[in-house]
Amino acid sequence: MDSTLVEVVRAAYQEGRELEDLTRPLGDPDTVYLGQALAKPDMTTTTDNYEDGRLIGLHLDNWDRLPYADKHTGRRRICLNLGPGTRFIILGTIDAQTVCRTIHPDDHPLQYPHTQDYRDYVASCCPIRVIRIRLAPGEGYVAQTEYLLYDGSTEAQDQPSAAAFWPGHWPRGIPPTLI
């Protein structure tokens, strides 16, 4: 199922090409370039909470605002490491619907799965396995970040790393995977 598929990719980025246009040839005319984020070296997680200046940590995106029944149909996100340093994606291996069913056993069909559900899941002593995947400059990932817990990281790296982001509807293999 593509909703839980995470692909590590290498970008076909050509110098001088606008980042906004990078995903245009990938087949989704409704793709939106979200912009870039710069992560300092040695950050355990990289996503800022703009409301209080702290880091969010592992989280779900909610660009599509999908309810429980549709959460697995959200757009997949392409993230490209622009460098200069290496970065990582940190991923939870349990999906949002499973967590939501556990935390809200009686009313999960009425829920909008959220990062707080994962926090409640862990607080109730349920385990979450997390993996970390290395992304060199020019590499990235395609993942359904509204369905899988994730964040970026530059932990143990001595250079900053910028990343660019695009949500869109891409089938598996678009762009070609590295692994």
Solvent accessible surface area in square Angstrom, and as a share of the most:
residue,aa,sasa,rsa
1,M,146,0.65
2,D,45,0.23
3,S,6,0.04
4,T,61,0.36
5,L,43,0.21
6,V,38,0.22
7,E,10,0.05
8,V,9,0.05
9,V,3,0.02
10,R,128,0.47
11,A,28,0.21
12,A,81,0.63
13,Y,84,0.32
14,Q,117,0.52
15,E,162,0.73
16,G,70,0.67
17,R,68,0.25
18,E,107,0.48
19,L,21,0.11
20,E,92,0.41
21,D,43,0.22
22,L,17,0.09
23,T,3,0.02
24,R,171,0.62
25,P,95,0.60
26,L,39,0.19
27,G,64,0.62
28,D,12,0.06
29,P,131,0.83
30,D,112,0.58
31,T,30,0.17
32,V,73,0.42
33,Y,52,0.20
34,L,61,0.30
35,G,17,0.16
36,Q,104,0.46
37,A,44,0.34
38,L,128,0.64
39,A,3,0.02
40,K,144,0.61
41,P,52,0.33
42,D,92,0.48
43,M,35,0.16
44,T,84,0.49
45,T,20,0.12
46,T,21,0.12
47,T,40,0.23
48,D,61,0.32
49,N,43,0.22
50,Y,193,0.73
51,E,167,0.75
52,D,77,0.40
53,G,66,0.64
54,R,172,0.63
55,L,78,0.39
56,I,59,0.30
57,G,14,0.13
58,L,54,0.27
59,H,13,0.06
60,L,16,0.08
61,D,13,0.07
62,N,53,0.27
63,W,135,0.47
64,D,38,0.20
65,R,169,0.62
66,L,34,0.17
67,P,42,0.27
68,Y,25,0.09
69,A,63,0.49
70,D,61,0.32
71,K,1,0.00
72,H,66,0.29
73,T,73,0.42
74,G,7,0.06
75,R,53,0.19
76,R,10,0.04
77,R,22,0.08
78,I,9,0.04
79,C,3,0.02
80,L,4,0.02
81,N,0,0.00
82,L,55,0.27
83,G,4,0.04
84,P,84,0.53
85,G,3,0.03
86,T,16,0.10
87,R,9,0.03
88,F,14,0.06
89,I,1,0.01
90,I,20,0.10
91,L,5,0.03
92,G,2,0.02
93,T,72,0.42
94,I,34,0.17
95,D,25,0.13
96,A,1,0.01
97,Q,22,0.10
98,T,40,0.23
99,V,0,0.00
100,C,0,0.00
101,R,106,0.39
102,T,66,0.38
103,I,38,0.19
104,H,42,0.19
105,P,89,0.56
106,D,140,0.72
107,D,56,0.29
108,H,39,0.17
109,P,78,0.49
110,L,140,0.69
111,Q,42,0.18
112,Y,133,0.50
113,P,4,0.03
114,H,95,0.43
115,T,10,0.06
116,Q,83,0.37
117,D,13,0.06
118,Y,6,0.02
119,R,109,0.40
120,D,56,0.29
121,Y,16,0.06
122,V,83,0.48
123,A,82,0.63
124,S,67,0.43
125,C,122,0.73
126,C,34,0.20
127,P,114,0.72
128,I,38,0.19
129,R,181,0.66
130,V,64,0.37
131,I,76,0.38
132,R,114,0.42
133,I,38,0.19
134,R,141,0.52
135,L,1,0.00
136,A,20,0.15
137,P,60,0.38
138,G,28,0.27
139,E,23,0.10
140,G,0,0.00
141,Y,9,0.03
142,V,0,0.00
143,A,0,0.00
144,Q,1,0.00
145,T,3,0.02
146,E,6,0.02
147,Y,6,0.02
148,L,9,0.05
149,L,7,0.04
150,Y,9,0.04
151,D,1,0.00
152,G,11,0.11
153,S,0,0.00
154,T,0,0.00
155,E,70,0.31
156,A,81,0.63
157,Q,46,0.20
158,D,131,0.68
159,Q,85,0.38
160,P,46,0.29
161,S,0,0.00
162,A,17,0.13
163,A,0,0.00
164,A,0,0.00
165,F,30,0.13
166,W,1,0.00
167,P,6,0.04
168,G,0,0.00
169,H,107,0.48
170,W,7,0.02
171,P,80,0.51
172,R,130,0.48
173,G,36,0.35
174,I,60,0.31
175,P,16,0.10
176,P,106,0.66
177,T,58,0.33
178,L,70,0.35
179,I,159,0.81
